[in-house]
Amino acid sequence: MRILLVEDSDPLADLFRVQLYRLGQHELVQAGSKKRGLELYKPGAFDVVFIDMGLEGIQDRGLEIIREIKAQAPQQRVGVLSSNDLQDMVRQSRQAGAEFYMVKPFTMEGLKIVLEGDRAVMKTYRPDIGEGRILVL
């Protein structure tokens, strides 16, 4: 699976990379800014795109990226990584076209479920810890 991660936190991107490695054969391309993420994004080039909502210190920067990607490729699987799970942000993400909203810190099991893309399983997933929830949008 080819994955684009738009995330400006190197420690989180490293964790994401390690978890992907443990889950199997995945290719990860990382961008640390909105500009770089949109430069790297090409319709059909990625199976799924994960976007940090608070990229570059701007609370809703991820919404801009989701909208731009969906304008190019409405069918693209795209979702959010965020420590902010306020209902308004979740609602705005859904309206922009996000398929899922993963709450940081996420679990490897949660990441695997999102990669598999089974919306029913994503909806019922509840980690053993109070973190790492997935909201299906």
N, C-alpha and C positions, 0 to 999 in steps of 0.2 A: 504494500500500500504506500502511496506517495502522499506525504502530509506537509502542508505549509503551516508553520507556527509563527504568528506575529506576536512577539513577546519581547519586551525590553529588559526583563530581569534575567540576567545570565544564570543565576543559581536555579531559577525555576525552569528555564530552558534546558539546563543540564539535567535536572531531575526528569523532565519530560523525555529527553533523549535516552536516559538510562532505562526508564520504564518501557519505552518503545522497543529498545534492544531486547529487554527481557520478554517482551510479548511476541517477538519473532521478526520476520523479514519486513521491515518498514524503512522507507527512506524519508528522512526528515530534512526539510529546508527551513531555516530560521531567518526571520527578518526582525530587526530591533526597532523599526519605526514604521509608521504608516506609509511614508514615501517608499521605503525599500520593499515593504510587503506588496504594495500595488505594482511596483516594478517587476517583482518576481512572479506575481500572479498572472497566469495565462489560462483562459477557459480550456478545460479538459486536461490540464497539466497535473492537477492534484485530485486525489480521491476525497479528501476532506481538508478544511481549513479551520484552524483554531486561532481565535483572536482574543488577545488580552483587552478587556473592556477599558481599563484605566491606563492604556498605553501612553507613554510620554508624559505621565502625570496629569493627563486630562481625563476627567471622570468618565466621559462618554465617547472617547476617541474611537473605540471599537465600533460604535454604531455607524460612523462615517465609512469605515472600511467595509462593513457588512453591506451597506447600501451600494457602494461602488462595485463590489464583487457581484452582487445580485443583479445589478444593472447590466453587467457584462454576460453573466451566466446564471439565469434564474434557477436552474436545476442544481447548481453547486451546493454540496453539503458544507455548511458553514456553521460554526458555533462559537460560543463565548467561554473564556476562562476569566473568572473574576472573584475577588474576595467580597465584592458588594452584591448581596442577594436581595436588595430592596425591590419590592414588587414593581415599582415604577420602572426600574432599569430592566427587569426581566420582561415586562410588558413591551417596552420600547424595542428590546432585542427581537422579540417575536415579530413585532410589526415590521422591523427592518428586514426580516427574513431568516433569522437564526433558527436552526433546528434544535439546538440544545444549549444549555447554560450550565457549565460545570463550575461549582463553587470551590475555590482554592482553600486549603490545599486539597487536591484531588487524590483519590486512591488509584492504584494500578488496576484494581478490579473495575473501578468506574471507567477508567480510560479504555480498557478492553471492551466493555459493554458499548461505549460510544463508537469505537472503531467498527464494531460488528454491525452497528446501525439498526438494531432491532428496537424500534420505538416502544413496543410493549414492555420489553425488558427494562429499557431506560426508565419508563414511568414507574415501575415497581421497585427499582433498585434503591435499597436503603443500606448504607454502609454501617458497620458495627460502631463506628465512631461518629461524633457529631459533625464531622467535616466531610467534604468531598461529595456533597450531594449533586445529583444531576437533575436539572429541571428540563423536561421535554416541552418544547414550545410549539 
